[in-house]
Amino acid sequence: MIAFLTLELRIEGAHSLKDKRQVVRSLKDRLRAQFNVAVAELESSSLWQRATIGVVSVSDSRDYLDGLMNHVERASTRIANNAGAEVSDSYVEFL
């Protein structure tokens, strides 16, 4: 099974592309280190206040992946809030 979590971020405090990149990089690095998942920015937009992040993990257990993605989503919300952003939408797909 493959679990794919999509996170839509709003970064209200970003006044430049550099501010946006700092928040996105921080979120990606912390999720990788804490959960050992693959993380990437999906839609590289020139909008400073918006970002889309994808998180992927592979396992033979759907229950494990479901729990992992729930933990990742909660941690993402906490990390984003600490960085001045908010998770405006999230959804998980299983392949």
PDB file of N, CA, C and O in Angstrom, chain B, residues numbered from 101:
ATOM      1  N   MET B 101       0.831  -1.189   0.000  1.00  0.00           N
ATOM      2  CA  MET B 101       0.000   0.000   0.000  1.00  0.00           C
ATOM      3  C   MET B 101       0.877   1.255   0.000  1.00  0.00           C
ATOM      4  O   MET B 101       1.969   1.288   0.568  1.00  0.00           O
ATOM      5  N   ILE B 102       0.360   2.257  -0.647  1.00  0.00           N
ATOM      6  CA  ILE B 102       1.008   3.565  -0.673  1.00  0.00           C
ATOM      7  C   ILE B 102       0.017   4.580  -0.120  1.00  0.00           C
ATOM      8  O   ILE B 102      -1.128   4.640  -0.568  1.00  0.00           O
ATOM      9  N   ALA B 103       0.450   5.371   0.843  1.00  0.00           N
ATOM     10  CA  ALA B 103      -0.385   6.444   1.383  1.00  0.00           C
ATOM     11  C   ALA B 103       0.188   7.772   0.913  1.00  0.00           C
ATOM     12  O   ALA B 103       1.393   8.009   0.991  1.00  0.00           O
ATOM     13  N   PHE B 104      -0.699   8.635   0.422  1.00  0.00           N
ATOM     14  CA  PHE B 104      -0.308   9.929  -0.109  1.00  0.00           C
ATOM     15  C   PHE B 104      -1.134  11.004   0.578  1.00  0.00           C
ATOM     16  O   PHE B 104      -2.344  11.089   0.368  1.00  0.00           O
ATOM     17  N   LEU B 105      -0.485  11.828   1.400  1.00  0.00           N
ATOM     18  CA  LEU B 105      -1.142  12.917   2.120  1.00  0.00           C
ATOM     19  C   LEU B 105      -0.822  14.230   1.426  1.00  0.00           C
ATOM     20  O   LEU B 105       0.341  14.545   1.174  1.00  0.00           O
ATOM     21  N   THR B 106      -1.860  14.990   1.121  1.00  0.00           N
ATOM     22  CA  THR B 106      -1.689  16.306   0.518  1.00  0.00           C
ATOM     23  C   THR B 106      -2.082  17.364   1.538  1.00  0.00           C
ATOM     24  O   THR B 106      -3.158  17.299   2.132  1.00  0.00           O
ATOM     25  N   LEU B 107      -1.207  18.333   1.734  1.00  0.00           N
ATOM     26  CA  LEU B 107      -1.443  19.427   2.675  1.00  0.00           C
ATOM     27  C   LEU B 107      -1.462  20.748   1.917  1.00  0.00           C
ATOM     28  O   LEU B 107      -0.525  21.069   1.186  1.00  0.00           O
ATOM     29  N   GLU B 108      -2.525  21.501   2.094  1.00  0.00           N
ATOM     30  CA  GLU B 108      -2.613  22.843   1.521  1.00  0.00           C
ATOM     31  C   GLU B 108      -2.285  23.825   2.633  1.00  0.00           C
ATOM     32  O   GLU B 108      -2.946  23.823   3.671  1.00  0.00           O
ATOM     33  N   LEU B 109      -1.280  24.660   2.434  1.00  0.00           N
ATOM     34  CA  LEU B 109      -0.848  25.618   3.452  1.00  0.00           C
ATOM     35  C   LEU B 109      -1.208  27.043   3.056  1.00  0.00           C
ATOM     36  O   LEU B 109      -1.136  27.423   1.887  1.00  0.00           O
ATOM     37  N   ARG B 110      -1.595  27.819   4.059  1.00  0.00           N
ATOM     38  CA  ARG B 110      -1.733  29.271   3.906  1.00  0.00           C
ATOM     39  C   ARG B 110      -0.682  29.889   4.795  1.00  0.00           C
ATOM     40  O   ARG B 110      -0.613  29.597   5.989  1.00  0.00           O
ATOM     41  N   ILE B 111       0.137  30.743   4.211  1.00  0.00           N
ATOM     42  CA  ILE B 111       1.239  31.371   4.943  1.00  0.00           C
ATOM     43  C   ILE B 111       0.983  32.878   4.935  1.00  0.00           C
ATOM     44  O   ILE B 111       1.527  33.616   4.113  1.00  0.00           O
ATOM     45  N   GLU B 112       0.146  33.309   5.866  1.00  0.00           N
ATOM     46  CA  GLU B 112      -0.267  34.714   5.895  1.00  0.00           C
ATOM     47  C   GLU B 112       0.895  35.665   6.169  1.00  0.00           C
ATOM     48  O   GLU B 112       0.887  36.797   5.684  1.00  0.00           O
ATOM     49  N   GLY B 113       1.882  35.234   6.927  1.00  0.00           N
ATOM     50  CA  GLY B 113       3.000  36.098   7.283  1.00  0.00           C
ATOM     51  C   GLY B 113       4.071  36.216   6.219  1.00  0.00           C
ATOM     52  O   GLY B 113       5.036  36.959   6.399  1.00  0.00           O
ATOM     53  N   ALA B 114       3.924  35.500   5.110  1.00  0.00           N
ATOM     54  CA  ALA B 114       4.951  35.534   4.059  1.00  0.00           C
ATOM     55  C   ALA B 114       4.815  36.813   3.228  1.00  0.00           C
ATOM     56  O   ALA B 114       3.765  37.073   2.642  1.00  0.00           O
ATOM     57  N   HIS B 115       5.875  37.596   3.186  1.00  0.00           N
ATOM     58  CA  HIS B 115       5.883  38.820   2.400  1.00  0.00           C
ATOM     59  C   HIS B 115       6.817  38.715   1.204  1.00  0.00           C
ATOM     60  O   HIS B 115       6.975  39.666   0.438  1.00  0.00           O
ATOM     61  N   SER B 116       7.437  37.543   1.052  1.00  0.00           N
ATOM     62  CA  SER B 116       8.315  37.316  -0.091  1.00  0.00           C
ATOM     63  C   SER B 116       8.401  35.809  -0.336  1.00  0.00           C
ATOM     64  O   SER B 116       7.971  35.007   0.493  1.00  0.00           O
ATOM     65  N   LEU B 117       8.952  35.449  -1.462  1.00  0.00           N
ATOM     66  CA  LEU B 117       9.156  34.040  -1.787  1.00  0.00           C
ATOM     67  C   LEU B 117      10.133  33.406  -0.795  1.00  0.00           C
ATOM     68  O   LEU B 117      10.028  32.219  -0.487  1.00  0.00           O
ATOM     69  N   LYS B 118      11.070  34.192  -0.304  1.00  0.00           N
ATOM     70  CA  LYS B 118      12.033  33.698   0.684  1.00  0.00           C
ATOM     71  C   LYS B 118      11.322  33.301   1.989  1.00  0.00           C
ATOM     72  O   LYS B 118      11.661  32.278   2.585  1.00  0.00           O
ATOM     73  N   ASP B 119      10.351  34.091   2.432  1.00  0.00           N
ATOM     74  CA  ASP B 119       9.573  33.752   3.625  1.00  0.00           C
ATOM     75  C   ASP B 119       8.811  32.450   3.429  1.00  0.00           C
ATOM     76  O   ASP B 119       8.769  31.602   4.321  1.00  0.00           O
ATOM     77  N   LYS B 120       8.214  32.300   2.261  1.00  0.00           N
ATOM     78  CA  LYS B 120       7.465  31.076   1.951  1.00  0.00           C
ATOM     79  C   LYS B 120       8.393  29.873   1.971  1.00  0.00           C
ATOM     80  O   LYS B 120       8.074  28.855   2.584  1.00  0.00           O
ATOM     81  N   ARG B 121       9.528  29.976   1.314  1.00  0.00           N
ATOM     82  CA  ARG B 121      10.474  28.856   1.245  1.00  0.00           C
ATOM     83  C   ARG B 121      10.979  28.455   2.621  1.00  0.00           C
ATOM     84  O   ARG B 121      11.191  27.271   2.881  1.00  0.00           O
ATOM     85  N   GLN B 122      11.173  29.420   3.500  1.00  0.00           N
ATOM     86  CA  GLN B 122      11.645  29.129   4.847  1.00  0.00           C
ATOM     87  C   GLN B 122      10.622  28.279   5.602  1.00  0.00           C
ATOM     88  O   GLN B 122      10.997  27.315   6.271  1.00  0.00           O
ATOM     89  N   VAL B 123       9.348  28.619   5.506  1.00  0.00           N
ATOM     90  CA  VAL B 123       8.294  27.856   6.178  1.00  0.00           C
ATOM     91  C   VAL B 123       8.183  26.463   5.581  1.00  0.00           C
ATOM     92  O   VAL B 123       8.112  25.478   6.315  1.00  0.00           O
ATOM     93  N   VAL B 124       8.167  26.370   4.257  1.00  0.00           N
ATOM     94  CA  VAL B 124       8.032  25.080   3.580  1.00  0.00           C
ATOM     95  C   VAL B 124       9.228  24.180   3.882  1.00  0.00           C
ATOM     96  O   VAL B 124       9.050  22.997   4.174  1.00  0.00           O
ATOM     97  N   ARG B 125      10.430  24.716   3.817  1.00  0.00           N
ATOM     98  CA  ARG B 125      11.630  23.923   4.091  1.00  0.00           C
ATOM     99  C   ARG B 125      11.631  23.404   5.524  1.00  0.00           C
ATOM    100  O   ARG B 125      11.981  22.249   5.771  1.00  0.00           O
ATOM    101  N   SER B 126      11.245  24.248   6.456  1.00  0.00           N
ATOM    102  CA  SER B 126      11.191  23.851   7.856  1.00  0.00           C
ATOM    103  C   SER B 126      10.200  22.700   8.053  1.00  0.00           C
ATOM    104  O   SER B 126      10.511  21.725   8.737  1.00  0.00           O
ATOM    105  N   LEU B 127       9.028  22.810   7.464  1.00  0.00           N
ATOM    106  CA  LEU B 127       8.020  21.760   7.576  1.00  0.00           C
ATOM    107  C   LEU B 127       8.509  20.462   6.952  1.00  0.00           C
ATOM    108  O   LEU B 127       8.382  19.397   7.557  1.00  0.00           O
ATOM    109  N   LYS B 128       9.060  20.539   5.761  1.00  0.00           N
ATOM    110  CA  LYS B 128       9.549  19.333   5.076  1.00  0.00           C
ATOM    111  C   LYS B 128      10.650  18.654   5.878  1.00  0.00           C
ATOM    112  O   LYS B 128      10.606  17.438   6.068  1.00  0.00           O
ATOM    113  N   ASP B 129      11.627  19.405   6.348  1.00  0.00           N
ATOM    114  CA  ASP B 129      12.746  18.825   7.089  1.00  0.00           C
ATOM    115  C   ASP B 129      12.289  18.173   8.384  1.00  0.00           C
ATOM    116  O   ASP B 129      12.758  17.088   8.725  1.00  0.00           O
ATOM    117  N   ARG B 130      11.392  18.809   9.104  1.00  0.00           N
ATOM    118  CA  ARG B 130      10.935  18.249  10.375  1.00  0.00           C
ATOM    119  C   ARG B 130      10.089  17.001  10.172  1.00  0.00           C
ATOM    120  O   ARG B 130      10.195  16.060  10.959  1.00  0.00           O
ATOM    121  N   LEU B 131       9.255  16.965   9.143  1.00  0.00           N
ATOM    122  CA  LEU B 131       8.452  15.755   8.885  1.00  0.00           C
ATOM    123  C   LEU B 131       9.342  14.592   8.469  1.00  0.00           C
ATOM    124  O   LEU B 131       9.133  13.462   8.913  1.00  0.00           O
ATOM    125  N   ARG B 132      10.328  14.856   7.624  1.00  0.00           N
ATOM    126  CA  ARG B 132      11.262  13.796   7.215  1.00  0.00           C
ATOM    127  C   ARG B 132      11.982  13.210   8.420  1.00  0.00           C
ATOM    128  O   ARG B 132      12.077  11.991   8.565  1.00  0.00           O
ATOM    129  N   ALA B 133      12.485  14.081   9.281  1.00  0.00           N
ATOM    130  CA  ALA B 133      13.264  13.630  10.435  1.00  0.00           C
ATOM    131  C   ALA B 133      12.405  12.893  11.451  1.00  0.00           C
ATOM    132  O   ALA B 133      12.840  11.891  12.018  1.00  0.00           O
ATOM    133  N   GLN B 134      11.207  13.372  11.683  1.00  0.00           N
ATOM    134  CA  GLN B 134      10.366  12.810  12.732  1.00  0.00           C
ATOM    135  C   GLN B 134       9.666  11.519  12.317  1.00  0.00           C
ATOM    136  O   GLN B 134       9.482  10.626  13.144  1.00  0.00           O
ATOM    137  N   PHE B 135       9.268  11.408  11.031  1.00  0.00           N
ATOM    138  CA  PHE B 135       8.432  10.274  10.609  1.00  0.00           C
ATOM    139  C   PHE B 135       9.060   9.385   9.540  1.00  0.00           C
ATOM    140  O   PHE B 135       8.478   8.358   9.189  1.00  0.00           O
ATOM    141  N   ASN B 136      10.216   9.742   9.018  1.00  0.00           N
ATOM    142  CA  ASN B 136      10.867   8.961   7.968  1.00  0.00           C
ATOM    143  C   ASN B 136       9.937   8.746   6.770  1.00  0.00           C
ATOM    144  O   ASN B 136       9.719   7.617   6.328  1.00  0.00           O
ATOM    145  N   VAL B 137       9.396   9.848   6.260  1.00  0.00           N
ATOM    146  CA  VAL B 137       8.504   9.829   5.099  1.00  0.00           C
ATOM    147  C   VAL B 137       9.126  10.682   3.998  1.00  0.00           C
ATOM    148  O   VAL B 137      10.016  11.492   4.256  1.00  0.00           O
ATOM    149  N   ALA B 138       8.654  10.494   2.779  1.00  0.00           N
ATOM    150  CA  ALA B 138       9.094  11.329   1.666  1.00  0.00           C
ATOM    151  C   ALA B 138       8.186  12.555   1.612  1.00  0.00           C
ATOM    152  O   ALA B 138       6.962  12.431   1.664  1.00  0.00           O
ATOM    153  N   VAL B 139       8.792  13.743   1.508  1.00  0.00           N
ATOM    154  CA  VAL B 139       8.040  14.999   1.519  1.00  0.00           C
ATOM    155  C   VAL B 139       8.545  15.881   0.382  1.00  0.00           C
ATOM    156  O   VAL B 139       9.749  15.992   0.153  1.00  0.00           O
ATOM    157  N   ALA B 140       7.594  16.513  -0.335  1.00  0.00           N
ATOM    158  CA  ALA B 140       7.979  17.411  -1.423  1.00  0.00           C
ATOM    159  C   ALA B 140       6.928  18.494  -1.602  1.00  0.00           C
ATOM    160  O   ALA B 140       5.752  18.294  -1.297  1.00  0.00           O
ATOM    161  N   GLU B 141       7.371  19.646  -2.101  1.00  0.00           N
ATOM    162  CA  GLU B 141       6.421  20.690  -2.486  1.00  0.00           C
ATOM    163  C   GLU B 141       5.883  20.302  -3.855  1.00  0.00           C
ATOM    164  O   GLU B 141       6.656  20.075  -4.785  1.00  0.00           O
ATOM    165  N   LEU B 142       4.552  20.225  -3.984  1.00  0.00           N
ATOM    166  CA  LEU B 142       3.951  19.707  -5.205  1.00  0.00           C
ATOM    167  C   LEU B 142       3.736  20.769  -6.267  1.00  0.00           C
ATOM    168  O   LEU B 142       4.125  20.579  -7.419  1.00  0.00           O
ATOM    169  N   GLU B 143       3.140  21.853  -5.906  1.00  0.00           N
ATOM    170  CA  GLU B 143       2.827  22.890  -6.883  1.00  0.00           C
ATOM    171  C   GLU B 143       3.674  24.100  -6.574  1.00  0.00           C
ATOM    172  O   GLU B 143       3.326  24.906  -5.711  1.00  0.00           O
ATOM    173  N   SER B 144       4.762  24.230  -7.262  1.00  0.00           N
ATOM    174  CA  SER B 144       5.651  25.357  -7.020  1.00  0.00           C
ATOM    175  C   SER B 144       5.005  26.613  -7.590  1.00  0.00           C
ATOM    176  O   SER B 144       5.167  26.936  -8.767  1.00  0.00           O
ATOM    177  N   SER B 145       4.281  27.302  -6.746  1.00  0.00           N
ATOM    178  CA  SER B 145       3.541  28.485  -7.167  1.00  0.00           C
ATOM    179  C   SER B 145       4.321  29.744  -6.824  1.00  0.00           C
ATOM    180  O   SER B 145       5.102  29.770  -5.873  1.00  0.00           O
ATOM    181  N   SER B 146       4.099  30.767  -7.601  1.00  0.00           N
ATOM    182  CA  SER B 146       4.744  32.043  -7.305  1.00  0.00           C
ATOM    183  C   SER B 146       3.941  32.838  -6.278  1.00  0.00           C
ATOM    184  O   SER B 146       4.335  33.940  -5.898  1.00  0.00           O
ATOM    185  N   LEU B 147       2.810  32.277  -5.828  1.00  0.00           N
ATOM    186  CA  LEU B 147       2.033  32.930  -4.780  1.00  0.00           C
ATOM    187  C   LEU B 147       2.752  32.744  -3.448  1.00  0.00           C
ATOM    188  O   LEU B 147       3.065  31.618  -3.063  1.00  0.00           O
ATOM    189  N   TRP B 148       3.008  33.815  -2.761  1.00  0.00           N
ATOM    190  CA  TRP B 148       3.785  33.768  -1.525  1.00  0.00           C
ATOM    191  C   TRP B 148       3.006  33.167  -0.372  1.00  0.00           C
ATOM    192  O   TRP B 148       3.600  32.573   0.528  1.00  0.00           O
ATOM    193  N   GLN B 149       1.700  33.308  -0.380  1.00  0.00           N
ATOM    194  CA  GLN B 149       0.910  32.876   0.768  1.00  0.00           C
ATOM    195  C   GLN B 149       0.334  31.470   0.642  1.00  0.00           C
ATOM    196  O   GLN B 149      -0.414  31.050   1.525  1.00  0.00           O
ATOM    197  N   ARG B 150       0.642  30.740  -0.395  1.00  0.00           N
ATOM    198  CA  ARG B 150       0.083  29.399  -0.590  1.00  0.00           C
ATOM    199  C   ARG B 150       1.172  28.398  -0.952  1.00  0.00           C
ATOM    200  O   ARG B 150       2.126  28.714  -1.662  1.00  0.00           O
ATOM    201  N   ALA B 151       0.999  27.166  -0.435  1.00  0.00           N
ATOM    202  CA  ALA B 151       1.924  26.079  -0.781  1.00  0.00           C
ATOM    203  C   ALA B 151       1.161  24.765  -0.689  1.00  0.00           C
ATOM    204  O   ALA B 151       0.237  24.628   0.112  1.00  0.00           O
ATOM    205  N   THR B 152       1.555  23.805  -1.513  1.00  0.00           N
ATOM    206  CA  THR B 152       0.992  22.459  -1.477  1.00  0.00           C
ATOM    207  C   THR B 152       2.135  21.489  -1.212  1.00  0.00           C
ATOM    208  O   THR B 152       3.132  21.467  -1.933  1.00  0.00           O
ATOM    209  N   ILE B 153       1.970  20.686  -0.160  1.00  0.00           N
ATOM    210  CA  ILE B 153       2.991  19.737   0.253  1.00  0.00           C
ATOM    211  C   ILE B 153       2.437  18.324   0.109  1.00  0.00           C
ATOM    212  O   ILE B 153       1.289  18.061   0.467  1.00  0.00           O
ATOM    213  N   GLY B 154       3.258  17.417  -0.415  1.00  0.00           N
ATOM    214  CA  GLY B 154       2.886  16.007  -0.519  1.00  0.00           C
ATOM    215  C   GLY B 154       3.760  15.166   0.396  1.00  0.00           C
ATOM    216  O   GLY B 154       4.973  15.361   0.467  1.00  0.00           O
ATOM    217  N   VAL B 155       3.125  14.221   1.100  1.00  0.00           N
ATOM    218  CA  VAL B 155       3.832  13.314   2.006  1.00  0.00           C
ATOM    219  C   VAL B 155       3.464  11.893   1.592  1.00  0.00           C
ATOM    220  O   VAL B 155       2.285  11.569   1.452  1.00  0.00           O
ATOM    221  N   VAL B 156       4.481  11.038   1.395  1.00  0.00           N
ATOM    222  CA  VAL B 156       4.241   9.676   0.912  1.00  0.00           C
ATOM    223  C   VAL B 156       4.964   8.673   1.801  1.00  0.00           C
ATOM    224  O   VAL B 156       6.078   8.913   2.268  1.00  0.00           O
ATOM    225  N   SER B 157       4.296   7.537   2.021  1.00  0.00           N
ATOM    226  CA  SER B 157       4.918   6.427   2.729  1.00  0.00           C
ATOM    227  C   SER B 157       4.389   5.117   2.145  1.00  0.00           C
ATOM    228  O   SER B 157       3.292   5.071   1.589  1.00  0.00           O
ATOM    229  N   VAL B 158       5.183   4.057   2.279  1.00  0.00           N
ATOM    230  CA  VAL B 158       4.839   2.740   1.744  1.00  0.00           C
ATOM    231  C   VAL B 158       4.904   1.722   2.867  1.00  0.00           C
ATOM    232  O   VAL B 158       5.829   1.744   3.680  1.00  0.00           O
ATOM    233  N   SER B 159       3.915   0.820   2.916  1.00  0.00           N
ATOM    234  CA  SER B 159       3.894  -0.249   3.915  1.00  0.00           C
ATOM    235  C   SER B 159       2.969  -1.352   3.418  1.00  0.00           C
ATOM    236  O   SER B 159       2.181  -1.144   2.495  1.00  0.00           O
ATOM    237  N   ASP B 160       3.070  -2.524   4.034  1.00  0.00           N
ATOM    238  CA  ASP B 160       2.155  -3.604   3.670  1.00  0.00           C
ATOM    239  C   ASP B 160       0.874  -3.554   4.499  1.00  0.00           C
ATOM    240  O   ASP B 160      -0.031  -4.359   4.280  1.00  0.00           O
ATOM    241  N   SER B 161       0.784  -2.615   5.452  1.00  0.00           N
ATOM    242  CA  SER B 161      -0.375  -2.499   6.326  1.00  0.00           C
ATOM    243  C   SER B 161      -1.085  -1.167   6.127  1.00  0.00           C
ATOM    244  O   SER B 161      -0.505  -0.104   6.351  1.00  0.00           O
ATOM    245  N   ARG B 162      -2.331  -1.230   5.709  1.00  0.00           N
ATOM    246  CA  ARG B 162      -3.113  -0.002   5.541  1.00  0.00           C
ATOM    247  C   ARG B 162      -3.371   0.661   6.897  1.00  0.00           C
ATOM    248  O   ARG B 162      -3.364   1.888   6.996  1.00  0.00           O
ATOM    249  N   ASP B 163      -3.598  -0.140   7.936  1.00  0.00           N
ATOM    250  CA  ASP B 163      -3.836   0.413   9.270  1.00  0.00           C
ATOM    251  C   ASP B 163      -2.632   1.212   9.753  1.00  0.00           C
ATOM    252  O   ASP B 163      -2.788   2.292  10.322  1.00  0.00           O
ATOM    253  N   TYR B 164      -1.433   0.684   9.527  1.00  0.00           N
ATOM    254  CA  TYR B 164      -0.223   1.400   9.909  1.00  0.00           C
ATOM    255  C   TYR B 164      -0.137   2.733   9.166  1.00  0.00           C
ATOM    256  O   TYR B 164       0.136   3.771   9.769  1.00  0.00           O
ATOM    257  N   LEU B 165      -0.372   2.696   7.854  1.00  0.00           N
ATOM    258  CA  LEU B 165      -0.285   3.916   7.052  1.00  0.00           C
ATOM    259  C   LEU B 165      -1.335   4.939   7.474  1.00  0.00           C
ATOM    260  O   LEU B 165      -1.057   6.137   7.516  1.00  0.00           O
ATOM    261  N   ASP B 166      -2.534   4.469   7.784  1.00  0.00           N
ATOM    262  CA  ASP B 166      -3.600   5.372   8.211  1.00  0.00           C
ATOM    263  C   ASP B 166      -3.200   6.075   9.506  1.00  0.00           C
ATOM    264  O   ASP B 166      -3.363   7.288   9.633  1.00  0.00           O
ATOM    265  N   GLY B 167      -2.678   5.312  10.464  1.00  0.00           N
ATOM    266  CA  GLY B 167      -2.220   5.908  11.719  1.00  0.00           C
ATOM    267  C   GLY B 167      -1.064   6.860  11.516  1.00  0.00           C
ATOM    268  O   GLY B 167      -1.028   7.937  12.110  1.00  0.00           O
ATOM    269  N   LEU B 168      -0.106   6.464  10.668  1.00  0.00           N
ATOM    270  CA  LEU B 168       1.052   7.310  10.386  1.00  0.00           C
ATOM    271  C   LEU B 168       0.619   8.636   9.775  1.00  0.00           C
ATOM    272  O   LEU B 168       1.085   9.695  10.196  1.00  0.00           O
ATOM    273  N   MET B 169      -0.267   8.588   8.789  1.00  0.00           N
ATOM    274  CA  MET B 169      -0.701   9.822   8.131  1.00  0.00           C
ATOM    275  C   MET B 169      -1.504  10.711   9.078  1.00  0.00           C
ATOM    276  O   MET B 169      -1.448  11.935   8.963  1.00  0.00           O
ATOM    277  N   ASN B 170      -2.242  10.122  10.003  1.00  0.00           N
ATOM    278  CA  ASN B 170      -2.938  10.924  11.013  1.00  0.00           C
ATOM    279  C   ASN B 170      -1.931  11.648  11.903  1.00  0.00           C
ATOM    280  O   ASN B 170      -2.112  12.824  12.216  1.00  0.00           O
ATOM    281  N   HIS B 171      -0.867  10.946  12.312  1.00  0.00           N
ATOM    282  CA  HIS B 171       0.181  11.565  13.129  1.00  0.00           C
ATOM    283  C   HIS B 171       0.902  12.662  12.352  1.00  0.00           C
ATOM    284  O   HIS B 171       1.187  13.730  12.893  1.00  0.00           O
ATOM    285  N   VAL B 172       1.195  12.392  11.084  1.00  0.00           N
ATOM    286  CA  VAL B 172       1.876  13.383  10.241  1.00  0.00           C
ATOM    287  C   VAL B 172       0.999  14.623  10.084  1.00  0.00           C
ATOM    288  O   VAL B 172       1.494  15.748  10.151  1.00  0.00           O
ATOM    289  N   GLU B 173      -0.287  14.421   9.876  1.00  0.00           N
ATOM    290  CA  GLU B 173      -1.197  15.556   9.700  1.00  0.00           C
ATOM    291  C   GLU B 173      -1.259  16.423  10.968  1.00  0.00           C
ATOM    292  O   GLU B 173      -1.221  17.651  10.882  1.00  0.00           O
ATOM    293  N   ARG B 174      -1.354  15.792  12.131  1.00  0.00           N
ATOM    294  CA  ARG B 174      -1.388  16.544  13.393  1.00  0.00           C
ATOM    295  C   ARG B 174      -0.076  17.294  13.610  1.00  0.00           C
ATOM    296  O   ARG B 174      -0.082  18.459  14.007  1.00  0.00           O
ATOM    297  N   ALA B 175       1.057  16.621  13.349  1.00  0.00           N
ATOM    298  CA  ALA B 175       2.358  17.268  13.507  1.00  0.00           C
ATOM    299  C   ALA B 175       2.514  18.419  12.512  1.00  0.00           C
ATOM    300  O   ALA B 175       3.081  19.457  12.851  1.00  0.00           O
ATOM    301  N   SER B 176       2.019  18.241  11.298  1.00  0.00           N
ATOM    302  CA  SER B 176       2.103  19.295  10.283  1.00  0.00           C
ATOM    303  C   SER B 176       1.350  20.535  10.725  1.00  0.00           C
ATOM    304  O   SER B 176       1.818  21.658  10.535  1.00  0.00           O
ATOM    305  N   THR B 177       0.193  20.331  11.309  1.00  0.00           N
ATOM    306  CA  THR B 177      -0.601  21.459  11.802  1.00  0.00           C
ATOM    307  C   THR B 177       0.152  22.200  12.895  1.00  0.00           C
ATOM    308  O   THR B 177       0.199  23.430  12.900  1.00  0.00           O
ATOM    309  N   ARG B 178       0.738  21.454  13.815  1.00  0.00           N
ATOM    310  CA  ARG B 178       1.493  22.060  14.914  1.00  0.00           C
ATOM    311  C   ARG B 178       2.733  22.799  14.390  1.00  0.00           C
ATOM    312  O   ARG B 178       2.989  23.938  14.781  1.00  0.00           O
ATOM    313  N   ILE B 179       3.490  22.155  13.515  1.00  0.00           N
ATOM    314  CA  ILE B 179       4.711  22.760  12.966  1.00  0.00           C
ATOM    315  C   ILE B 179       4.370  24.013  12.163  1.00  0.00           C
ATOM    316  O   ILE B 179       5.032  25.043  12.295  1.00  0.00           O
ATOM    317  N   ALA B 180       3.335  23.918  11.329  1.00  0.00           N
ATOM    318  CA  ALA B 180       2.928  25.064  10.508  1.00  0.00           C
ATOM    319  C   ALA B 180       2.497  26.232  11.391  1.00  0.00           C
ATOM    320  O   ALA B 180       2.871  27.377  11.133  1.00  0.00           O
ATOM    321  N   ASN B 181       1.718  25.950  12.424  1.00  0.00           N
ATOM    322  CA  ASN B 181       1.277  27.027  13.319  1.00  0.00           C
ATOM    323  C   ASN B 181       2.456  27.706  14.000  1.00  0.00           C
ATOM    324  O   ASN B 181       2.456  28.927  14.162  1.00  0.00           O
ATOM    325  N   ASN B 182       3.457  26.934  14.398  1.00  0.00           N
ATOM    326  CA  ASN B 182       4.649  27.505  15.031  1.00  0.00           C
ATOM    327  C   ASN B 182       5.468  28.338  14.056  1.00  0.00           C
ATOM    328  O   ASN B 182       6.208  29.231  14.472  1.00  0.00           O
ATOM    329  N   ALA B 183       5.340  28.052  12.752  1.00  0.00           N
ATOM    330  CA  ALA B 183       6.103  28.777  11.733  1.00  0.00           C
ATOM    331  C   ALA B 183       5.313  29.942  11.135  1.00  0.00           C
ATOM    332  O   ALA B 183       5.799  30.612  10.224  1.00  0.00           O
ATOM    333  N   GLY B 184       4.098  30.190  11.638  1.00  0.00           N
ATOM    334  CA  GLY B 184       3.301  31.300  11.127  1.00  0.00           C
ATOM    335  C   GLY B 184       2.433  30.942   9.945  1.00  0.00           C
ATOM    336  O   GLY B 184       2.032  31.822   9.183  1.00  0.00           O
ATOM    337  N   ALA B 185       2.134  29.662   9.776  1.00  0.00           N
ATOM    338  CA  ALA B 185       1.289  29.217   8.668  1.00  0.00           C
ATOM    339  C   ALA B 185       0.133  28.399   9.235  1.00  0.00           C
ATOM    340  O   ALA B 185       0.066  28.154  10.440  1.00  0.00           O
ATOM    341  N   GLU B 186      -0.768  27.982   8.361  1.00  0.00           N
ATOM    342  CA  GLU B 186      -1.853  27.120   8.796  1.00  0.00           C
ATOM    343  C   GLU B 186      -2.176  26.119   7.692  1.00  0.00           C
ATOM    344  O   GLU B 186      -2.085  26.439   6.507  1.00  0.00           O
ATOM    345  N   VAL B 187      -2.554  24.908   8.089  1.00  0.00           N
ATOM    346  CA  VAL B 187      -2.977  23.888   7.144  1.00  0.00           C
ATOM    347  C   VAL B 187      -4.448  24.163   6.839  1.00  0.00           C
ATOM    348  O   VAL B 187      -5.313  23.943   7.686  1.00  0.00           O
ATOM    349  N   SER B 188      -4.725  24.639   5.642  1.00  0.00           N
ATOM    350  CA  SER B 188      -6.099  24.997   5.288  1.00  0.00           C
ATOM    351  C   SER B 188      -6.900  23.797   4.797  1.00  0.00           C
ATOM    352  O   SER B 188      -8.127  23.798   4.890  1.00  0.00           O
ATOM    353  N   ASP B 189      -6.224  22.767   4.273  1.00  0.00           N
ATOM    354  CA  ASP B 189      -6.915  21.572   3.791  1.00  0.00           C
ATOM    355  C   ASP B 189      -5.918  20.419   3.755  1.00  0.00           C
ATOM    356  O   ASP B 189      -4.721  20.618   3.550  1.00  0.00           O
ATOM    357  N   SER B 190      -6.428  19.226   3.957  1.00  0.00           N
ATOM    358  CA  SER B 190      -5.584  18.030   3.858  1.00  0.00           C
ATOM    359  C   SER B 190      -6.451  16.852   3.482  1.00  0.00           C
ATOM    360  O   SER B 190      -7.622  16.782   3.854  1.00  0.00           O
ATOM    361  N   TYR B 191      -5.868  15.925   2.743  1.00  0.00           N
ATOM    362  CA  TYR B 191      -6.578  14.693   2.402  1.00  0.00           C
ATOM    363  C   TYR B 191      -5.570  13.583   2.118  1.00  0.00           C
ATOM    364  O   TYR B 191      -4.449  13.824   1.669  1.00  0.00           O
ATOM    365  N   VAL B 192      -6.016  12.356   2.398  1.00  0.00           N
ATOM    366  CA  VAL B 192      -5.152  11.173   2.237  1.00  0.00           C
ATOM    367  C   VAL B 192      -5.739  10.287   1.152  1.00  0.00           C
ATOM    368  O   VAL B 192      -6.951  10.082   1.086  1.00  0.00           O
ATOM    369  N   GLU B 193      -4.866   9.765   0.303  1.00  0.00           N
ATOM    370  CA  GLU B 193      -5.245   8.791  -0.711  1.00  0.00           C
ATOM    371  C   GLU B 193      -4.427   7.540  -0.494  1.00  0.00           C
ATOM    372  O   GLU B 193      -3.250   7.611  -0.141  1.00  0.00           O
ATOM    373  N   PHE B 194      -5.054   6.386  -0.705  1.00  0.00           N
ATOM    374  CA  PHE B 194      -4.354   5.099  -0.616  1.00  0.00           C
ATOM    375  C   PHE B 194      -4.341   4.469  -1.996  1.00  0.00           C
ATOM    376  O   PHE B 194      -5.376   4.386  -2.658  1.00  0.00           O
ATOM    377  N   LEU B 195      -3.183   4.031  -2.423  1.00  0.00           N
ATOM    378  CA  LEU B 195      -3.034   3.409  -3.750  1.00  0.00           C
ATOM    379  C   LEU B 195      -2.582   1.975  -3.570  1.00  0.00           C
ATOM    380  O   LEU B 195      -2.392   1.259  -4.554  1.00  0.00           O
TER     381      LEU B 195
END
